[in-house]
Amino acid sequence: MPFAAQETRLDLLQVPGPDDEAGTRQCVAEVRVRPDALRRLGLHPDQPTARVTGTPPPAWWHAEAERLAARRHG
């Protein structure tokens, strides 16, 4: 792993589930990495997230990628 143990933090949380009246709980894992450790990899904490900001590829693109992956690994 490119990070030292003191550069990362893993928090495990239990939060109310979608049907809180039933008393169900969900587990959430949160990973934090120190900004200086990200900079070593050419990243920085002010970069935008990895959310999709444009239009997604057409449906055939996904189907072709899955077909090729199945042929290579199946």
PDB file of N, CA, C and O in Angstrom:
ATOM      1  N   MET A   1       0.858  -1.177   0.000  1.00  0.00           N
ATOM      2  CA  MET A   1       0.000   0.000   0.000  1.00  0.00           C
ATOM      3  C   MET A   1       0.897   1.231   0.000  1.00  0.00           C
ATOM      4  O   MET A   1       1.927   1.233   0.675  1.00  0.00           O
ATOM      5  N   PRO A   2       0.538   2.274  -0.735  1.00  0.00           N
ATOM      6  CA  PRO A   2       1.421   3.435  -0.836  1.00  0.00           C
ATOM      7  C   PRO A   2       1.405   4.347   0.387  1.00  0.00           C
ATOM      8  O   PRO A   2       2.100   5.363   0.393  1.00  0.00           O
ATOM      9  N   PHE A   3       0.641   4.020   1.411  1.00  0.00           N
ATOM     10  CA  PHE A   3       0.540   4.884   2.586  1.00  0.00           C
ATOM     11  C   PHE A   3       1.059   4.176   3.824  1.00  0.00           C
ATOM     12  O   PHE A   3       0.881   2.969   3.985  1.00  0.00           O
ATOM     13  N   ALA A   4       1.700   4.934   4.692  1.00  0.00           N
ATOM     14  CA  ALA A   4       2.108   4.398   5.989  1.00  0.00           C
ATOM     15  C   ALA A   4       0.883   4.354   6.900  1.00  0.00           C
ATOM     16  O   ALA A   4      -0.098   5.064   6.677  1.00  0.00           O
ATOM     17  N   ALA A   5       0.953   3.519   7.917  1.00  0.00           N
ATOM     18  CA  ALA A   5      -0.203   3.340   8.809  1.00  0.00           C
ATOM     19  C   ALA A   5      -0.637   4.649   9.455  1.00  0.00           C
ATOM     20  O   ALA A   5      -1.835   4.878   9.621  1.00  0.00           O
ATOM     21  N   GLN A   6       0.297   5.507   9.819  1.00  0.00           N
ATOM     22  CA  GLN A   6      -0.057   6.759  10.491  1.00  0.00           C
ATOM     23  C   GLN A   6      -0.644   7.798   9.528  1.00  0.00           C
ATOM     24  O   GLN A   6      -1.109   8.850   9.968  1.00  0.00           O
ATOM     25  N   GLU A   7      -0.626   7.512   8.218  1.00  0.00           N
ATOM     26  CA  GLU A   7      -1.184   8.440   7.237  1.00  0.00           C
ATOM     27  C   GLU A   7      -2.640   8.130   6.906  1.00  0.00           C
ATOM     28  O   GLU A   7      -3.292   8.899   6.200  1.00  0.00           O
ATOM     29  N   THR A   8      -3.141   7.038   7.396  1.00  0.00           N
ATOM     30  CA  THR A   8      -4.514   6.647   7.089  1.00  0.00           C
ATOM     31  C   THR A   8      -5.313   6.446   8.367  1.00  0.00           C
ATOM     32  O   THR A   8      -4.765   6.235   9.448  1.00  0.00           O
ATOM     33  N   ARG A   9      -6.607   6.519   8.204  1.00  0.00           N
ATOM     34  CA  ARG A   9      -7.511   6.279   9.332  1.00  0.00           C
ATOM     35  C   ARG A   9      -8.744   5.562   8.801  1.00  0.00           C
ATOM     36  O   ARG A   9      -9.312   5.955   7.782  1.00  0.00           O
ATOM     37  N   LEU A  10      -9.148   4.518   9.492  1.00  0.00           N
ATOM     38  CA  LEU A  10     -10.337   3.758   9.126  1.00  0.00           C
ATOM     39  C   LEU A  10     -11.326   3.841  10.274  1.00  0.00           C
ATOM     40  O   LEU A  10     -11.027   3.421  11.391  1.00  0.00           O
ATOM     41  N   ASP A  11     -12.496   4.380   9.998  1.00  0.00           N
ATOM     42  CA  ASP A  11     -13.562   4.458  10.997  1.00  0.00           C
ATOM     43  C   ASP A  11     -14.681   3.509  10.584  1.00  0.00           C
ATOM     44  O   ASP A  11     -15.145   3.549   9.445  1.00  0.00           O
ATOM     45  N   LEU A  12     -15.106   2.670  11.497  1.00  0.00           N
ATOM     46  CA  LEU A  12     -16.239   1.779  11.271  1.00  0.00           C
ATOM     47  C   LEU A  12     -17.396   2.292  12.114  1.00  0.00           C
ATOM     48  O   LEU A  12     -17.274   2.435  13.331  1.00  0.00           O
ATOM     49  N   LEU A  13     -18.512   2.564  11.465  1.00  0.00           N
ATOM     50  CA  LEU A  13     -19.655   3.172  12.137  1.00  0.00           C
ATOM     51  C   LEU A  13     -20.889   2.299  11.966  1.00  0.00           C
ATOM     52  O   LEU A  13     -21.022   1.582  10.975  1.00  0.00           O
ATOM     53  N   GLN A  14     -21.782   2.366  12.931  1.00  0.00           N
ATOM     54  CA  GLN A  14     -23.112   1.783  12.787  1.00  0.00           C
ATOM     55  C   GLN A  14     -24.098   2.937  12.810  1.00  0.00           C
ATOM     56  O   GLN A  14     -24.098   3.764  13.722  1.00  0.00           O
ATOM     57  N   VAL A  15     -24.933   2.971  11.790  1.00  0.00           N
ATOM     58  CA  VAL A  15     -25.919   4.043  11.672  1.00  0.00           C
ATOM     59  C   VAL A  15     -27.301   3.416  11.526  1.00  0.00           C
ATOM     60  O   VAL A  15     -27.413   2.244  11.169  1.00  0.00           O
ATOM     61  N   PRO A  16     -28.349   4.182  11.796  1.00  0.00           N
ATOM     62  CA  PRO A  16     -29.698   3.642  11.611  1.00  0.00           C
ATOM     63  C   PRO A  16     -29.910   3.202  10.166  1.00  0.00           C
ATOM     64  O   PRO A  16     -29.460   3.866   9.232  1.00  0.00           O
ATOM     65  N   GLY A  17     -30.592   2.087   9.996  1.00  0.00           N
ATOM     66  CA  GLY A  17     -30.871   1.567   8.666  1.00  0.00           C
ATOM     67  C   GLY A  17     -32.009   2.311   8.003  1.00  0.00           C
ATOM     68  O   GLY A  17     -32.578   3.231   8.591  1.00  0.00           O
ATOM     69  N   PRO A  18     -32.350   1.919   6.770  1.00  0.00           N
ATOM     70  CA  PRO A  18     -33.415   2.609   6.044  1.00  0.00           C
ATOM     71  C   PRO A  18     -34.775   2.478   6.722  1.00  0.00           C
ATOM     72  O   PRO A  18     -35.621   3.363   6.599  1.00  0.00           O
ATOM     73  N   ASP A  19     -34.985   1.381   7.432  1.00  0.00           N
ATOM     74  CA  ASP A  19     -36.238   1.180   8.156  1.00  0.00           C
ATOM     75  C   ASP A  19     -35.913   1.251   9.641  1.00  0.00           C
ATOM     76  O   ASP A  19     -35.862   0.226  10.321  1.00  0.00           O
ATOM     77  N   ASP A  20     -35.695   2.449  10.137  1.00  0.00           N
ATOM     78  CA  ASP A  20     -35.216   2.637  11.506  1.00  0.00           C
ATOM     79  C   ASP A  20     -36.197   2.115  12.551  1.00  0.00           C
ATOM     80  O   ASP A  20     -35.786   1.762  13.657  1.00  0.00           O
ATOM     81  N   GLU A  21     -37.493   2.060  12.217  1.00  0.00           N
ATOM     82  CA  GLU A  21     -38.479   1.580  13.190  1.00  0.00           C
ATOM     83  C   GLU A  21     -38.270   0.105  13.523  1.00  0.00           C
ATOM     84  O   GLU A  21     -38.628  -0.337  14.615  1.00  0.00           O
ATOM     85  N   ALA A  22     -37.696  -0.659  12.595  1.00  0.00           N
ATOM     86  CA  ALA A  22     -37.440  -2.079  12.830  1.00  0.00           C
ATOM     87  C   ALA A  22     -36.173  -2.287  13.651  1.00  0.00           C
ATOM     88  O   ALA A  22     -35.883  -3.407  14.070  1.00  0.00           O
ATOM     89  N   GLY A  23     -35.422  -1.224  13.883  1.00  0.00           N
ATOM     90  CA  GLY A  23     -34.203  -1.328  14.677  1.00  0.00           C
ATOM     91  C   GLY A  23     -33.012  -1.877  13.918  1.00  0.00           C
ATOM     92  O   GLY A  23     -32.020  -2.279  14.526  1.00  0.00           O
ATOM     93  N   THR A  24     -33.097  -1.901  12.590  1.00  0.00           N
ATOM     94  CA  THR A  24     -31.965  -2.398  11.813  1.00  0.00           C
ATOM     95  C   THR A  24     -30.856  -1.352  11.771  1.00  0.00           C
ATOM     96  O   THR A  24     -31.108  -0.152  11.871  1.00  0.00           O
ATOM     97  N   ARG A  25     -29.641  -1.828  11.623  1.00  0.00           N
ATOM     98  CA  ARG A  25     -28.485  -0.939  11.569  1.00  0.00           C
ATOM     99  C   ARG A  25     -27.705  -1.225  10.292  1.00  0.00           C
ATOM    100  O   ARG A  25     -27.730  -2.341   9.773  1.00  0.00           O
ATOM    101  N   GLN A  26     -27.020  -0.214   9.797  1.00  0.00           N
ATOM    102  CA  GLN A  26     -26.128  -0.369   8.658  1.00  0.00           C
ATOM    103  C   GLN A  26     -24.712  -0.105   9.130  1.00  0.00           C
ATOM    104  O   GLN A  26     -24.489   0.724  10.012  1.00  0.00           O
ATOM    105  N   CYS A  27     -23.759  -0.806   8.547  1.00  0.00           N
ATOM    106  CA  CYS A  27     -22.351  -0.563   8.849  1.00  0.00           C
ATOM    107  C   CYS A  27     -21.764   0.304   7.742  1.00  0.00           C
ATOM    108  O   CYS A  27     -22.006   0.071   6.558  1.00  0.00           O
ATOM    109  N   VAL A  28     -21.000   1.294   8.141  1.00  0.00           N
ATOM    110  CA  VAL A  28     -20.370   2.209   7.202  1.00  0.00           C
ATOM    111  C   VAL A  28     -18.880   2.222   7.493  1.00  0.00           C
ATOM    112  O   VAL A  28     -18.472   2.317   8.651  1.00  0.00           O
ATOM    113  N   ALA A  29     -18.067   2.129   6.453  1.00  0.00           N
ATOM    114  CA  ALA A  29     -16.615   2.236   6.593  1.00  0.00           C
ATOM    115  C   ALA A  29     -16.186   3.558   5.974  1.00  0.00           C
ATOM    116  O   ALA A  29     -16.553   3.865   4.840  1.00  0.00           O
ATOM    117  N   GLU A  30     -15.418   4.332   6.710  1.00  0.00           N
ATOM    118  CA  GLU A  30     -14.932   5.615   6.225  1.00  0.00           C
ATOM    119  C   GLU A  30     -13.415   5.578   6.263  1.00  0.00           C
ATOM    120  O   GLU A  30     -12.820   5.313   7.308  1.00  0.00           O
ATOM    121  N   VAL A  31     -12.788   5.843   5.120  1.00  0.00           N
ATOM    122  CA  VAL A  31     -11.332   5.825   5.020  1.00  0.00           C
ATOM    123  C   VAL A  31     -10.855   7.252   4.810  1.00  0.00           C
ATOM    124  O   VAL A  31     -11.338   7.955   3.922  1.00  0.00           O
ATOM    125  N   ARG A  32      -9.913   7.670   5.625  1.00  0.00           N
ATOM    126  CA  ARG A  32      -9.336   9.009   5.499  1.00  0.00           C
ATOM    127  C   ARG A  32      -7.840   8.878   5.261  1.00  0.00           C
ATOM    128  O   ARG A  32      -7.174   8.032   5.858  1.00  0.00           O
ATOM    129  N   VAL A  33      -7.318   9.729   4.378  1.00  0.00           N
ATOM    130  CA  VAL A  33      -5.889   9.744   4.072  1.00  0.00           C
ATOM    131  C   VAL A  33      -5.393  11.170   4.257  1.00  0.00           C
ATOM    132  O   VAL A  33      -6.033  12.121   3.808  1.00  0.00           O
ATOM    133  N   ARG A  34      -4.251  11.314   4.918  1.00  0.00           N
ATOM    134  CA  ARG A  34      -3.698  12.649   5.171  1.00  0.00           C
ATOM    135  C   ARG A  34      -3.365  13.348   3.847  1.00  0.00           C
ATOM    136  O   ARG A  34      -2.913  12.694   2.907  1.00  0.00           O
ATOM    137  N   PRO A  35      -3.582  14.662   3.760  1.00  0.00           N
ATOM    138  CA  PRO A  35      -3.340  15.394   2.511  1.00  0.00           C
ATOM    139  C   PRO A  35      -1.913  15.259   1.983  1.00  0.00           C
ATOM    140  O   PRO A  35      -1.722  15.126   0.774  1.00  0.00           O
ATOM    141  N   ASP A  36      -0.904  15.291   2.860  1.00  0.00           N
ATOM    142  CA  ASP A  36       0.476  15.197   2.380  1.00  0.00           C
ATOM    143  C   ASP A  36       0.753  13.835   1.740  1.00  0.00           C
ATOM    144  O   ASP A  36       1.575  13.743   0.829  1.00  0.00           O
ATOM    145  N   ALA A  37       0.087  12.788   2.198  1.00  0.00           N
ATOM    146  CA  ALA A  37       0.248  11.466   1.586  1.00  0.00           C
ATOM    147  C   ALA A  37      -0.370  11.443   0.189  1.00  0.00           C
ATOM    148  O   ALA A  37       0.162  10.793  -0.710  1.00  0.00           O
ATOM    149  N   LEU A  38      -1.479  12.142   0.002  1.00  0.00           N
ATOM    150  CA  LEU A  38      -2.096  12.220  -1.318  1.00  0.00           C
ATOM    151  C   LEU A  38      -1.225  13.008  -2.288  1.00  0.00           C
ATOM    152  O   LEU A  38      -1.121  12.650  -3.461  1.00  0.00           O
ATOM    153  N   ARG A  39      -0.605  14.068  -1.809  1.00  0.00           N
ATOM    154  CA  ARG A  39       0.246  14.894  -2.676  1.00  0.00           C
ATOM    155  C   ARG A  39       1.413  14.088  -3.246  1.00  0.00           C
ATOM    156  O   ARG A  39       1.823  14.327  -4.382  1.00  0.00           O
ATOM    157  N   ARG A  40       1.951  13.144  -2.485  1.00  0.00           N
ATOM    158  CA  ARG A  40       3.041  12.299  -2.990  1.00  0.00           C
ATOM    159  C   ARG A  40       2.625  11.516  -4.221  1.00  0.00           C
ATOM    160  O   ARG A  40       3.462  11.180  -5.060  1.00  0.00           O
ATOM    161  N   LEU A  41       1.345  11.225  -4.334  1.00  0.00           N
ATOM    162  CA  LEU A  41       0.823  10.475  -5.478  1.00  0.00           C
ATOM    163  C   LEU A  41       0.316  11.387  -6.591  1.00  0.00           C
ATOM    164  O   LEU A  41      -0.295  10.916  -7.551  1.00  0.00           O
ATOM    165  N   GLY A  42       0.567  12.685  -6.466  1.00  0.00           N
ATOM    166  CA  GLY A  42       0.108  13.625  -7.477  1.00  0.00           C
ATOM    167  C   GLY A  42      -1.327  14.056  -7.290  1.00  0.00           C
ATOM    168  O   GLY A  42      -1.920  14.652  -8.190  1.00  0.00           O
ATOM    169  N   LEU A  43      -1.891  13.765  -6.141  1.00  0.00           N
ATOM    170  CA  LEU A  43      -3.266  14.162  -5.829  1.00  0.00           C
ATOM    171  C   LEU A  43      -3.228  15.276  -4.803  1.00  0.00           C
ATOM    172  O   LEU A  43      -2.194  15.506  -4.175  1.00  0.00           O
ATOM    173  N   HIS A  44      -4.312  15.952  -4.629  1.00  0.00           N
ATOM    174  CA  HIS A  44      -4.396  16.938  -3.560  1.00  0.00           C
ATOM    175  C   HIS A  44      -5.818  17.007  -3.040  1.00  0.00           C
ATOM    176  O   HIS A  44      -6.762  16.685  -3.762  1.00  0.00           O
ATOM    177  N   PRO A  45      -5.980  17.426  -1.785  1.00  0.00           N
ATOM    178  CA  PRO A  45      -7.305  17.371  -1.154  1.00  0.00           C
ATOM    179  C   PRO A  45      -8.327  18.332  -1.747  1.00  0.00           C
ATOM    180  O   PRO A  45      -9.517  18.201  -1.458  1.00  0.00           O
ATOM    181  N   ASP A  46      -7.906  19.294  -2.566  1.00  0.00           N
ATOM    182  CA  ASP A  46      -8.853  20.239  -3.145  1.00  0.00           C
ATOM    183  C   ASP A  46      -9.392  19.783  -4.496  1.00  0.00           C
ATOM    184  O   ASP A  46     -10.193  20.488  -5.109  1.00  0.00           O
ATOM    185  N   GLN A  47      -8.964  18.613  -4.968  1.00  0.00           N
ATOM    186  CA  GLN A  47      -9.476  18.112  -6.239  1.00  0.00           C
ATOM    187  C   GLN A  47     -10.953  17.768  -6.099  1.00  0.00           C
ATOM    188  O   GLN A  47     -11.404  17.388  -5.019  1.00  0.00           O
ATOM    189  N   PRO A  48     -11.708  17.900  -7.187  1.00  0.00           N
ATOM    190  CA  PRO A  48     -13.109  17.490  -7.124  1.00  0.00           C
ATOM    191  C   PRO A  48     -13.211  15.984  -6.926  1.00  0.00           C
ATOM    192  O   PRO A  48     -12.260  15.245  -7.181  1.00  0.00           O
ATOM    193  N   THR A  49     -14.337  15.557  -6.483  1.00  0.00           N
ATOM    194  CA  THR A  49     -14.545  14.130  -6.238  1.00  0.00           C
ATOM    195  C   THR A  49     -14.632  13.370  -7.560  1.00  0.00           C
ATOM    196  O   THR A  49     -14.601  13.969  -8.635  1.00  0.00           O
ATOM    197  N   ALA A  50     -14.739  12.077  -7.469  1.00  0.00           N
ATOM    198  CA  ALA A  50     -14.787  11.230  -8.659  1.00  0.00           C
ATOM    199  C   ALA A  50     -16.214  11.040  -9.158  1.00  0.00           C
ATOM    200  O   ALA A  50     -16.512  10.028  -9.792  1.00  0.00           O
ATOM    201  N   ARG A  51     -17.070  11.962  -8.892  1.00  0.00           N
ATOM    202  CA  ARG A  51     -18.452  11.861  -9.370  1.00  0.00           C
ATOM    203  C   ARG A  51     -18.512  12.123 -10.876  1.00  0.00           C
ATOM    204  O   ARG A  51     -17.702  12.872 -11.422  1.00  0.00           O
ATOM    205  N   VAL A  52     -19.468  11.506 -11.519  1.00  0.00           N
ATOM    206  CA  VAL A  52     -19.657  11.716 -12.948  1.00  0.00           C
ATOM    207  C   VAL A  52     -20.211  13.114 -13.154  1.00  0.00           C
ATOM    208  O   VAL A  52     -21.219  13.488 -12.554  1.00  0.00           O
ATOM    209  N   THR A  53     -19.546  13.886 -14.008  1.00  0.00           N
ATOM    210  CA  THR A  53     -20.007  15.247 -14.255  1.00  0.00           C
ATOM    211  C   THR A  53     -20.539  15.424 -15.669  1.00  0.00           C
ATOM    212  O   THR A  53     -21.203  16.419 -15.959  1.00  0.00           O
ATOM    213  N   GLY A  54     -20.258  14.478 -16.545  1.00  0.00           N
ATOM    214  CA  GLY A  54     -20.739  14.567 -17.913  1.00  0.00           C
ATOM    215  C   GLY A  54     -21.776  13.501 -18.195  1.00  0.00           C
ATOM    216  O   GLY A  54     -22.270  12.829 -17.289  1.00  0.00           O
ATOM    217  N   THR A  55     -22.092  13.364 -19.457  1.00  0.00           N
ATOM    218  CA  THR A  55     -23.049  12.336 -19.843  1.00  0.00           C
ATOM    219  C   THR A  55     -22.360  10.973 -19.812  1.00  0.00           C
ATOM    220  O   THR A  55     -21.183  10.876 -20.159  1.00  0.00           O
ATOM    221  N   PRO A  56     -23.062   9.928 -19.409  1.00  0.00           N
ATOM    222  CA  PRO A  56     -22.455   8.597 -19.365  1.00  0.00           C
ATOM    223  C   PRO A  56     -22.273   8.037 -20.778  1.00  0.00           C
ATOM    224  O   PRO A  56     -22.931   8.488 -21.715  1.00  0.00           O
ATOM    225  N   PRO A  57     -21.383   7.057 -20.931  1.00  0.00           N
ATOM    226  CA  PRO A  57     -21.225   6.425 -22.244  1.00  0.00           C
ATOM    227  C   PRO A  57     -22.523   5.739 -22.665  1.00  0.00           C
ATOM    228  O   PRO A  57     -23.358   5.416 -21.820  1.00  0.00           O
ATOM    229  N   PRO A  58     -22.693   5.518 -23.960  1.00  0.00           N
ATOM    230  CA  PRO A  58     -23.917   4.851 -24.420  1.00  0.00           C
ATOM    231  C   PRO A  58     -23.992   3.413 -23.915  1.00  0.00           C
ATOM    232  O   PRO A  58     -22.977   2.827 -23.536  1.00  0.00           O
ATOM    233  N   ALA A  59     -25.187   2.854 -23.912  1.00  0.00           N
ATOM    234  CA  ALA A  59     -25.416   1.510 -23.376  1.00  0.00           C
ATOM    235  C   ALA A  59     -24.592   0.456 -24.105  1.00  0.00           C
ATOM    236  O   ALA A  59     -24.123  -0.497 -23.483  1.00  0.00           O
ATOM    237  N   TRP A  60     -24.407   0.611 -25.420  1.00  0.00           N
ATOM    238  CA  TRP A  60     -23.634  -0.390 -26.160  1.00  0.00           C
ATOM    239  C   TRP A  60     -22.205  -0.460 -25.653  1.00  0.00           C
ATOM    240  O   TRP A  60     -21.595  -1.529 -25.691  1.00  0.00           O
ATOM    241  N   TRP A  61     -21.659   0.644 -25.182  1.00  0.00           N
ATOM    242  CA  TRP A  61     -20.278   0.683 -24.693  1.00  0.00           C
ATOM    243  C   TRP A  61     -20.124  -0.242 -23.492  1.00  0.00           C
ATOM    244  O   TRP A  61     -19.164  -1.009 -23.414  1.00  0.00           O
ATOM    245  N   HIS A  62     -21.065  -0.171 -22.558  1.00  0.00           N
ATOM    246  CA  HIS A  62     -21.026  -1.049 -21.382  1.00  0.00           C
ATOM    247  C   HIS A  62     -21.199  -2.511 -21.793  1.00  0.00           C
ATOM    248  O   HIS A  62     -20.493  -3.386 -21.293  1.00  0.00           O
ATOM    249  N   ALA A  63     -22.131  -2.772 -22.695  1.00  0.00           N
ATOM    250  CA  ALA A  63     -22.374  -4.146 -23.141  1.00  0.00           C
ATOM    251  C   ALA A  63     -21.134  -4.718 -23.820  1.00  0.00           C
ATOM    252  O   ALA A  63     -20.789  -5.878 -23.594  1.00  0.00           O
ATOM    253  N   GLU A  64     -20.467  -3.930 -24.638  1.00  0.00           N
ATOM    254  CA  GLU A  64     -19.257  -4.400 -25.318  1.00  0.00           C
ATOM    255  C   GLU A  64     -18.135  -4.669 -24.320  1.00  0.00           C
ATOM    256  O   GLU A  64     -17.413  -5.657 -24.455  1.00  0.00           O
ATOM    257  N   ALA A  65     -17.982  -3.806 -23.323  1.00  0.00           N
ATOM    258  CA  ALA A  65     -16.951  -4.012 -22.301  1.00  0.00           C
ATOM    259  C   ALA A  65     -17.210  -5.300 -21.525  1.00  0.00           C
ATOM    260  O   ALA A  65     -16.274  -6.046 -21.241  1.00  0.00           O
ATOM    261  N   GLU A  66     -18.451  -5.566 -21.183  1.00  0.00           N
ATOM    262  CA  GLU A  66     -18.786  -6.804 -20.471  1.00  0.00           C
ATOM    263  C   GLU A  66     -18.561  -8.027 -21.352  1.00  0.00           C
ATOM    264  O   GLU A  66     -18.099  -9.061 -20.868  1.00  0.00           O
ATOM    265  N   ARG A  67     -18.883  -7.923 -22.634  1.00  0.00           N
ATOM    266  CA  ARG A  67     -18.674  -9.036 -23.560  1.00  0.00           C
ATOM    267  C   ARG A  67     -17.186  -9.351 -23.686  1.00  0.00           C
ATOM    268  O   ARG A  67     -16.794 -10.518 -23.654  1.00  0.00           O
ATOM    269  N   LEU A  68     -16.356  -8.317 -23.831  1.00  0.00           N
ATOM    270  CA  LEU A  68     -14.912  -8.523 -23.949  1.00  0.00           C
ATOM    271  C   LEU A  68     -14.321  -9.094 -22.662  1.00  0.00           C
ATOM    272  O   LEU A  68     -13.449  -9.961 -22.709  1.00  0.00           O
ATOM    273  N   ALA A  69     -14.788  -8.617 -21.526  1.00  0.00           N
ATOM    274  CA  ALA A  69     -14.285  -9.131 -20.247  1.00  0.00           C
ATOM    275  C   ALA A  69     -14.650 -10.599 -20.076  1.00  0.00           C
ATOM    276  O   ALA A  69     -13.835 -11.380 -19.585  1.00  0.00           O
ATOM    277  N   ALA A  70     -15.849 -10.986 -20.469  1.00  0.00           N
ATOM    278  CA  ALA A  70     -16.273 -12.381 -20.352  1.00  0.00           C
ATOM    279  C   ALA A  70     -15.444 -13.275 -21.270  1.00  0.00           C
ATOM    280  O   ALA A  70     -15.128 -14.412 -20.920  1.00  0.00           O
ATOM    281  N   ARG A  71     -15.099 -12.760 -22.432  1.00  0.00           N
ATOM    282  CA  ARG A  71     -14.303 -13.554 -23.374  1.00  0.00           C
ATOM    283  C   ARG A  71     -12.876 -13.752 -22.845  1.00  0.00           C
ATOM    284  O   ARG A  71     -12.292 -14.820 -23.027  1.00  0.00           O
ATOM    285  N   ARG A  72     -12.317 -12.732 -22.195  1.00  0.00           N
ATOM    286  CA  ARG A  72     -10.958 -12.834 -21.662  1.00  0.00           C
ATOM    287  C   ARG A  72     -10.881 -13.699 -20.415  1.00  0.00           C
ATOM    288  O   ARG A  72      -9.919 -14.444 -20.228  1.00  0.00           O
ATOM    289  N   HIS A  73     -11.891 -13.601 -19.563  1.00  0.00           N
ATOM    290  CA  HIS A  73     -11.836 -14.272 -18.258  1.00  0.00           C
ATOM    291  C   HIS A  73     -12.802 -15.445 -18.146  1.00  0.00           C
ATOM    292  O   HIS A  73     -12.850 -16.103 -17.106  1.00  0.00           O
ATOM    293  N   GLY A  74     -13.547 -15.712 -19.163  1.00  0.00           N
ATOM    294  CA  GLY A  74     -14.546 -16.762 -19.033  1.00  0.00           C
ATOM    295  C   GLY A  74     -14.274 -17.880 -19.890  1.00  0.00           C
ATOM    296  O   GLY A  74     -15.030 -18.852 -19.895  1.00  0.00           O
TER     297      GLY A  74
END
